Amino acid sequence: MPRGFTTQERDRISQALLAAGRELFTRQGLRKTALEELVAPAGIVKSTFYQFFDSKEALYLQLMLDEAGQVKNQVIDQALLSTDDVREGLRRFLHATLEVFETNPLWRRLVTHPEEMTAVAGRLEPERIAAMGDSNPGTALTAYVSDRQRRGDLVGDDPRVVVGVLQSVLLMPFNTAHIAAGDSGTYRKSLDLLVDMVATGLTTHEGDRS
């Protein structure tokens, strides 16, 4: 018979599992993280883990849900949507997202290892994946781009193309050693210039709208 836990014990164990998952998944990924490594900091055995999460993938998803809400608030609500100026909104979005990659190692991992999200999706019910809902920054960005294209503020009529261009800028930090010979000052100036060029190139000008 499964051991019962007080509310305080359950909270402590849940937080310990989440903290261990965040550290281990960030450092070594989903596949290489063993269940024994996850439960050790919480002081529980492997069988008890399943009283808290159905699987490693479920723990990973919970971390993603927690991170997604925070990231969306940072890059969408406080950056992209913080101004009516579409060009400035894109600049703020790109800079805010680049900052997330620098300061949030788990989100950086999610972006650079999309196969882990695929593994999570393959093990969980569709309704669990859909739980990300409005907290998904990618969904919010696509909706914004689509709306602004309909208004004539952004070029093109396929939001996937504009999102793809924005994503190409966001990949730049993962190649810092190959840009500007690794010189950090030149790299930063190059990145700032690229952000400005992309934001300017994607937005229409007054008088240019069809």
BAKE-506847 format. One record per residue (C-alpha): residue number from 1; x, y, z. Coordinates in pm, 1 decimal, padded with zeros to 6 digits. Each point is the difference from the previous one (the first is absolute). Layout:
BEGIN
REC  seq        c1        c2        c3
REC  NUM         X         Y         Z
...
This chain:
BEGIN
REC  seq        c1        c2        c3
REC    1   00000.0   00000.0   00000.0
REC    2   00146.0   00341.7  -00100.5
REC    3   00128.3   00208.7   00286.4
REC    4  -00213.9   00300.0   00085.8
REC    5   00153.0   00346.7   00021.1
REC    6  -00112.3   00311.4   00175.5
REC    7  -00070.0   00308.0  -00210.7
REC    8   00329.8   00151.1   00111.1
REC    9   00190.1  -00315.7  -00089.5
REC   10  -00161.7  -00015.1  -00343.8
REC   11   00088.0   00363.1  -00066.2
REC   12   00359.2  -00056.7   00108.3
REC   13   00041.4  -00311.5  -00211.5
REC   14  -00165.1   00157.4  -00304.8
REC   15   00228.5   00301.7   00019.8
REC   16   00304.7  -00223.0   00047.3
REC   17  -00092.3  -00206.6  -00305.8
REC   18  -00057.0   00311.8  -00209.0
REC   19   00330.0   00149.7   00112.2
REC   20   00187.6  -00321.5  -00075.0
REC   21  -00172.2  -00031.4  -00336.3
REC   22   00084.5   00357.8  -00094.8
REC   23   00366.8  -00050.8   00084.8
REC   24   00037.8  -00345.2  -00154.8
REC   25  -00205.8   00056.5  -00314.9
REC   26   00187.8   00324.4  -00064.9
REC   27   00342.2  -00155.7   00049.3
REC   28  -00039.3  -00342.7  -00157.8
REC   29  -00340.5  -00020.6  -00164.6
REC   30  -00307.9  -00216.3   00036.5
REC   31   00137.4  -00327.5  -00134.4
REC   32   00318.9  -00003.4   00208.2
REC   33  -00175.5   00089.5   00325.2
REC   34  -00070.2  -00309.0   00208.5
REC   35  -00293.2  -00026.9   00237.0
REC   36   00243.1  -00072.7   00284.1
REC   37   00160.5   00341.9  -00054.2
REC   38  -00336.4   00174.5   00016.6
REC   39  -00122.6  -00159.6   00321.1
REC   40   00324.3   00013.7   00199.9
REC   41  -00022.5   00372.1   00098.0
REC   42  -00363.1  -00049.8   00104.4
REC   43   00089.6  -00290.7   00229.2
REC   44  -00248.6  -00240.5  -00157.5
REC   45   00024.5  -00330.9  -00185.3
REC   46  -00075.6  -00045.2  -00369.6
REC   47  -00342.6  -00155.6   00057.1
REC   48  -00109.0   00304.2   00201.9
REC   49   00085.8   00229.5  -00290.8
REC   50  -00316.7  -00117.0  -00175.8
REC   51  -00216.1   00140.9   00277.7
REC   52   00111.9   00342.0  -00124.7
REC   53   00059.0  -00037.0  -00374.6
REC   54  -00107.7  -00264.6  -00249.0
REC   55   00343.2  -00005.4  -00166.6
REC   56   00319.5   00194.1  -00059.9
REC   57  -00176.1   00153.7  -00297.0
REC   58  -00282.1   00125.5   00222.2
REC   59   00254.2   00168.2   00229.1
REC   60   00170.5   00151.8  -00303.0
REC   61  -00333.8   00128.3  -00128.0
REC   62  -00079.2   00162.0   00335.1
REC   63   00332.3   00183.0  -00011.5
REC   64  -00079.5   00110.3  -00354.9
REC   65  -00341.3   00127.7   00105.4
REC   66   00153.7   00194.3   00287.0
REC   67   00271.6   00145.3  -00221.6
REC   68  -00234.3   00074.9  -00291.1
REC   69  -00223.0   00226.0   00206.4
REC   70   00295.1   00196.6   00133.5
REC   71   00164.5   00027.0  -00341.0
REC   72  -00321.6   00106.9  -00171.3
REC   73  -00048.5   00276.4   00254.4
REC   74   00357.8   00117.5  -00054.9
REC   75   00023.7  -00012.8  -00380.2
REC   76  -00362.6   00047.0  -00110.1
REC   77  -00190.3   00196.3   00264.1
REC   78   00282.6   00222.1   00122.0
REC   79   00184.7   00033.1  -00330.8
REC   80  -00187.6  -00072.4  -00322.8
REC   81  -00335.0   00136.2   00121.8
REC   82   00143.6   00285.3   00205.5
REC   83  -00027.5   00246.5  -00290.5
REC   84  -00232.9   00067.5  -00294.2
REC   85   00305.5   00056.3  -00220.2
REC   86   00041.3  -00336.9  -00174.5
REC   87   00362.8   00060.4  -00094.8
REC   88   00094.9   00095.6   00354.7
REC   89  -00204.5  -00292.5   00131.8
REC   90   00203.6  -00242.6  -00211.4
REC   91   00323.5   00156.0   00123.4
REC   92  -00111.7  -00036.5   00360.7
REC   93  -00114.5  -00357.1  -00060.9
REC   94   00331.2  -00103.3  -00153.0
REC   95   00210.7   00163.9   00268.9
REC   96  -00219.3  -00143.6   00278.4
REC   97   00015.8  -00350.3  -00147.7
REC   98   00376.4   00021.3  -00042.9
REC   99   00021.8   00098.0   00366.6
REC  100  -00207.9  -00304.6   00094.2
REC  101   00246.7  -00224.2  -00181.0
REC  102   00285.4   00159.6   00193.8
REC  103  -00163.6  -00023.2   00342.4
REC  104  -00230.6  -00303.1  -00015.3
REC  105   00199.9  -00319.6  -00062.9
REC  106  -00305.0  -00228.5  -00011.3
REC  107  -00173.6   00206.2  -00269.6
REC  108   00327.0   00011.5  -00192.7
REC  109   00004.0  -00378.8   00019.0
REC  110  -00358.4  -00023.8  -00127.4
REC  111   00084.8   00217.2  -00300.7
REC  112   00320.8  -00181.6  -00091.7
REC  113  -00134.4  -00352.9   00052.1
REC  114  -00348.6  -00010.8  -00158.2
REC  115   00020.3  -00379.5  -00016.0
REC  116  -00060.8  -00004.7   00374.0
REC  117  -00332.0   00175.3  -00043.0
REC  118  -00084.3  -00258.6  -00266.3
REC  119   00082.5  -00276.3   00247.4
REC  120  -00223.0   00161.2   00261.4
REC  121  -00286.8   00038.0  -00247.5
REC  122   00031.5  -00364.5  -00101.4
REC  123  -00048.7  -00125.3   00356.1
REC  124  -00282.6   00224.0   00117.7
REC  125  -00365.0   00041.7  -00087.0
REC  126  -00079.5   00284.0  -00245.6
REC  127  -00206.3   00180.9   00263.2
REC  128   00305.2   00016.2   00229.0
REC  129   00208.8   00157.2  -00276.6
REC  130  -00283.9   00239.1  -00078.7
REC  131   00019.5   00119.1   00359.7
REC  132   00266.7   00245.6  -00112.5
REC  133  -00281.5   00186.3  -00176.0
REC  134   00026.7   00376.0   00027.7
REC  135   00322.3  -00023.8   00198.6
REC  136   00192.9  -00114.7  -00307.5
REC  137   00212.4   00294.8  -00123.5
REC  138   00033.2  -00156.5  -00344.7
REC  139  -00376.9  -00015.8  -00045.5
REC  140  -00037.3   00359.4   00119.1
REC  141   00269.5   00120.6  -00240.5
REC  142  -00160.4  -00173.7  -00297.5
REC  143  -00339.7   00147.9   00087.0
REC  144   00151.5   00349.5   00026.1
REC  145   00180.6  -00031.5  -00333.7
REC  146  -00312.3  -00129.3  -00174.7
REC  147  -00209.2   00287.1   00137.3
REC  148   00257.0   00263.7  -00097.9
REC  149   00030.6  -00144.1  -00348.8
REC  150  -00375.9   00032.7  -00045.7
REC  151   00023.5   00363.3   00109.2
REC  152   00282.8   00064.1  -00246.1
REC  153   00259.8   00073.7   00269.3
REC  154   00221.3  -00297.9  -00084.7
REC  155   00116.8  -00124.1  -00339.0
REC  156  -00136.1  -00313.9  -00163.0
REC  157  -00308.3  -00205.6   00068.8
REC  158   00148.7  -00316.1   00153.6
REC  159   00077.2   00042.4   00370.4
REC  160   00228.0  -00304.5  -00008.1
REC  161   00242.6   00186.6  -00224.3
REC  162   00025.2   00302.3   00230.4
REC  163   00031.0  -00220.7   00307.2
REC  164   00272.8  -00194.0  -00179.6
REC  165   00196.0   00319.8  -00062.4
REC  166  -00031.8   00097.8   00366.4
REC  167   00112.9  -00346.3   00104.6
REC  168   00308.9   00030.7  -00218.5
REC  169   00106.0   00305.5   00203.3
REC  170  -00058.3  -00190.6   00323.0
REC  171   00236.3  -00275.7  -00112.3
REC  172   00291.3   00243.8  -00013.8
REC  173   00101.2  -00035.9   00368.8
REC  174   00057.2  -00371.7  -00053.1
REC  175   00275.2   00079.1  -00249.9
REC  176   00189.6   00272.8   00183.3
REC  177   00337.4  -00170.9  -00043.2
REC  178  -00038.6   00016.9  -00378.6
REC  179  -00105.9   00366.5  -00020.3
REC  180   00245.5   00291.5   00004.4
REC  181   00280.1  -00245.5   00085.1
REC  182  -00148.7  -00040.5   00344.9
REC  183   00052.8   00365.8   00094.7
REC  184  -00282.3   00075.2   00244.1
REC  185  -00017.4   00374.4  -00067.6
REC  186  -00021.4  -00041.6  -00376.6
REC  187  -00245.1  -00285.5   00039.1
REC  188  -00234.1   00214.0   00213.5
REC  189   00009.1   00285.8  -00250.0
REC  190  -00062.6  -00245.0  -00284.7
REC  191  -00296.2  -00147.3   00185.7
REC  192  -00150.5   00342.8   00072.8
REC  193   00036.7   00098.7  -00365.2
REC  194  -00160.1  -00323.9  -00116.8
REC  195  -00297.0   00054.0   00233.9
REC  196  -00052.2   00351.1  -00138.9
REC  197   00033.4  -00115.7  -00362.3
REC  198  -00246.0  -00287.5   00043.5
REC  199  -00256.5   00210.4   00188.7
REC  200   00024.2   00269.5  -00266.4
REC  201  -00013.6  -00246.1  -00289.8
REC  202  -00305.9  -00183.1   00128.3
REC  203  -00211.5   00307.8   00064.8
REC  204  -00168.0   00208.9  -00267.1
REC  205   00035.2   00374.0  -00034.9
REC  206  -00276.7   00253.8  -00022.2
REC  207  -00080.6   00040.5  -00367.8
REC  208   00135.2  -00345.1  -00090.8
REC  209  -00309.1  -00188.2   00109.0
REC  210  -00215.9  -00149.0  -00270.2
